[in-house]
Amino acid sequence: MVHKGAAHNVRLVQGSHIVVAKKFDDPRAYFFQNRDGRIIFAIPYEQDFTLIGTTDRDFDGDLSDVRISPEEIAYLCANASEYFAEPVRPEDVVWAYSAVRPLFDDGASKAQEATRDYVLREDAPAGKAPLVNSFGGKITTYRRLAESMLEKIEAVLGRRGPAWTADAPLPGGDFGVHGFEAELGALRATYPFLDEGLAYRLVRLYGTRARKLLGPAKSVADLGRDFGAGLHEAEVRYLMENEWAMTAEDVLWRRTKRGLHIGKDEAAALEAYMSGLRDSTAAGVGEAGRRAG
Ligand SMILES: Cc1cc2nc3c(=O)[nH]c(=O)nc-3n(C[C@H](O)[C@H](O)[C@H](O)COP(=O)(O)OP(=O)(O)OC[C@H]3O[C@@H](n4cnc5c(N)ncnc54)[C@H](O)[C@@H]3O)c2cc1C
């Protein structure tokens, strides 16, 4: 809930990205300086692709239908083309995604100059329950934001305990910063039937939780049907049971990006499979129903 007076504090700024076939082989990310003073980046993406982004422009459209515009595609292509040996053309774009940043409106004249910091604003009318609104924010600072928010809440409700998030690993991230290769090797030792590409993808996406996903599997066949590009039933079930995936789109685009690697028919088969599991869960029958129960 936002008290009425707070709504004007938000500045909506759209940011869009394009994905094209791999433009370079090395694993580095590149930042390009544009002629307009902005920067954009090109990052290796999902093994076979390059991600190029982002744009920054004020958004006043329909928030339920945010998508990249032809102008943004042209902007990213033109600026990236200044740096690559081969140009990036709009027809090279295989996928794009776009979202709107709800930034704190600090009165900056240009969208790209609006602050990316979060701003907490207390709204404590006399005699009424206080409300703290959070504006803006980034994934990189969400823990700091959460702790700042708790400090505000504790001012009213009393201190509940010390801050603890700084060193707490995220789910599946409970191995050292330089421990990826060791974790990958350990997973392959436990599950020798995994090919290198699949093992790498699973550790990258799920970390130590890949073991939960693979469970007692002793062969690839134990992972169930492959819907394409190494997306097996075991992974789909894991995402439905642990990461709230409901639809094929959730799995293919929001959780795994396997959508870049598989075709329409495979996506339709996945949707049919998930819909069957959803139905049996809803009816409380079948294996999925028992698990959900
Ligand atoms: C273009 C763009 C680029 C960005 N770049 C960066 C970056 O480089 N680095 C960085 O650190 N951060 C970046 N951010 C910011 C970062 O994405 C956000 O700070 C972060 O996603 C906020 O996380 P959240 O979980 O609080 O909210 P969200 O990720 O917005 O999640 C909120 C969820 O709640 C759901 N929801 C909303 N209303 C309801 C409802 N009524 N019922 C049920 N569900 C609901 C939404 O569908 C959504 O899934 C970027 C944001 C954008 C838009």
Ligand as a Chemical Component Dictionary entry (heavy atoms), coordinates in Angstrom:
data_LIG
# 
_chem_comp.id                   LIG 
_chem_comp.type                 NON-POLYMER 
_chem_comp.pdbx_formal_charge   0 
_chem_comp.three_letter_code    LIG 
# 
loop_
_chem_comp_atom.comp_id 
_chem_comp_atom.atom_id 
_chem_comp_atom.alt_atom_id 
_chem_comp_atom.type_symbol 
_chem_comp_atom.charge 
_chem_comp_atom.model_Cartn_x 
_chem_comp_atom.model_Cartn_y 
_chem_comp_atom.model_Cartn_z 
_chem_comp_atom.pdbx_ordinal 
LIG C1  C1  C 0 15.601 -2.802  -17.271 1  
LIG C2  C2  C 0 16.072 -3.071  -15.882 2  
LIG C3  C3  C 0 17.426 -3.229  -15.633 3  
LIG C4  C4  C 0 17.890 -3.473  -14.351 4  
LIG N1  N1  N 0 19.231 -3.641  -14.187 5  
LIG C5  C5  C 0 19.705 -3.942  -12.957 6  
LIG C6  C6  C 0 21.098 -4.188  -12.776 7  
LIG O1  O1  O 0 21.903 -4.141  -13.720 8  
LIG N2  N2  N 0 21.540 -4.474  -11.528 9  
LIG C7  C7  C 0 20.686 -4.556  -10.462 10 
LIG O2  O2  O 0 21.160 -4.835  -9.375  11 
LIG N3  N3  N 0 19.361 -4.330  -10.606 12 
LIG C8  C8  C 0 18.847 -4.026  -11.819 13 
LIG N4  N4  N 0 17.502 -3.779  -11.981 14 
LIG C9  C9  C 0 16.630 -3.710  -10.790 15 
LIG C10 C10 C 0 16.178 -5.063  -10.314 16 
LIG O3  O3  O 0 15.651 -5.801  -11.402 17 
LIG C11 C11 C 0 15.092 -4.860  -9.241  18 
LIG O4  O4  O 0 15.605 -4.076  -8.205  19 
LIG C12 C12 C 0 14.668 -6.180  -8.638  20 
LIG O5  O5  O 0 14.132 -7.008  -9.642  21 
LIG C13 C13 C 0 13.627 -5.957  -7.545  22 
LIG O6  O6  O 0 13.296 -7.237  -7.018  23 
LIG P1  P1  P 0 11.940 -7.477  -6.248  24 
LIG O7  O7  O 0 11.894 -8.945  -5.963  25 
LIG O8  O8  O 0 11.856 -6.509  -5.107  26 
LIG O9  O9  O 0 10.786 -7.070  -7.268  27 
LIG P2  P2  P 0 10.416 -7.716  -8.666  28 
LIG O10 O10 O 0 11.606 -8.384  -9.294  29 
LIG O11 O11 O 0 9.703  -6.643  -9.412  30 
LIG O12 O12 O 0 9.414  -8.875  -8.252  31 
LIG C14 C14 C 0 8.095  -8.595  -7.834  32 
LIG C15 C15 C 0 7.260  -9.799  -8.206  33 
LIG O13 O13 O 0 5.960  -9.659  -7.637  34 
LIG C16 C16 C 0 5.002  -9.983  -8.606  35 
LIG N5  N5  N 0 3.783  -9.253  -8.255  36 
LIG C17 C17 C 0 3.542  -7.936  -8.322  37 
LIG N6  N6  N 0 2.311  -7.660  -7.892  38 
LIG C18 C18 C 0 1.766  -8.832  -7.532  39 
LIG C19 C19 C 0 0.519  -9.208  -7.000  40 
LIG N7  N7  N 0 -0.422 -8.297  -6.728  41 
LIG N8  N8  N 0 0.289  -10.507 -6.773  42 
LIG C20 C20 C 0 1.233  -11.442 -7.023  43 
LIG N9  N9  N 0 2.443  -11.140 -7.524  44 
LIG C21 C21 C 0 2.700  -9.860  -7.770  45 
LIG C22 C22 C 0 5.594  -9.552  -9.925  46 
LIG O14 O14 O 0 5.028  -10.267 -11.000 47 
LIG C23 C23 C 0 7.061  -9.902  -9.725  48 
LIG O15 O15 O 0 7.353  -11.226 -10.113 49 
LIG C24 C24 C 0 16.977 -3.548  -13.257 50 
LIG C25 C25 C 0 15.618 -3.399  -13.486 51 
LIG C26 C26 C 0 15.164 -3.166  -14.780 52 
LIG C27 C27 C 0 13.685 -3.017  -15.000 53 
# 
loop_
_chem_comp_bond.comp_id 
_chem_comp_bond.atom_id_1 
_chem_comp_bond.atom_id_2 
_chem_comp_bond.value_order 
_chem_comp_bond.pdbx_ordinal 
LIG C1  C2  SING 1  
LIG C2  C3  SING 2  
LIG C2  C26 DOUB 3  
LIG C3  C4  DOUB 4  
LIG C4  N1  SING 5  
LIG C4  C24 SING 6  
LIG N1  C5  DOUB 7  
LIG C5  C6  SING 8  
LIG C5  C8  SING 9  
LIG C6  O1  DOUB 10 
LIG C6  N2  SING 11 
LIG N2  C7  SING 12 
LIG C7  O2  DOUB 13 
LIG C7  N3  SING 14 
LIG N3  C8  DOUB 15 
LIG C8  N4  SING 16 
LIG N4  C9  SING 17 
LIG N4  C24 SING 18 
LIG C9  C10 SING 19 
LIG C10 O3  SING 20 
LIG C10 C11 SING 21 
LIG C11 O4  SING 22 
LIG C11 C12 SING 23 
LIG C12 O5  SING 24 
LIG C12 C13 SING 25 
LIG C13 O6  SING 26 
LIG O6  P1  SING 27 
LIG P1  O7  DOUB 28 
LIG P1  O8  SING 29 
LIG P1  O9  SING 30 
LIG O9  P2  SING 31 
LIG P2  O10 DOUB 32 
LIG P2  O11 SING 33 
LIG P2  O12 SING 34 
LIG O12 C14 SING 35 
LIG C14 C15 SING 36 
LIG C15 O13 SING 37 
LIG C15 C23 SING 38 
LIG O13 C16 SING 39 
LIG C16 N5  SING 40 
LIG C16 C22 SING 41 
LIG N5  C17 SING 42 
LIG N5  C21 SING 43 
LIG C17 N6  DOUB 44 
LIG N6  C18 SING 45 
LIG C18 C19 SING 46 
LIG C18 C21 DOUB 47 
LIG C19 N7  SING 48 
LIG C19 N8  DOUB 49 
LIG N8  C20 SING 50 
LIG C20 N9  DOUB 51 
LIG N9  C21 SING 52 
LIG C22 O14 SING 53 
LIG C22 C23 SING 54 
LIG C23 O15 SING 55 
LIG C24 C25 DOUB 56 
LIG C25 C26 SING 57 
LIG C26 C27 SING 58 
# 
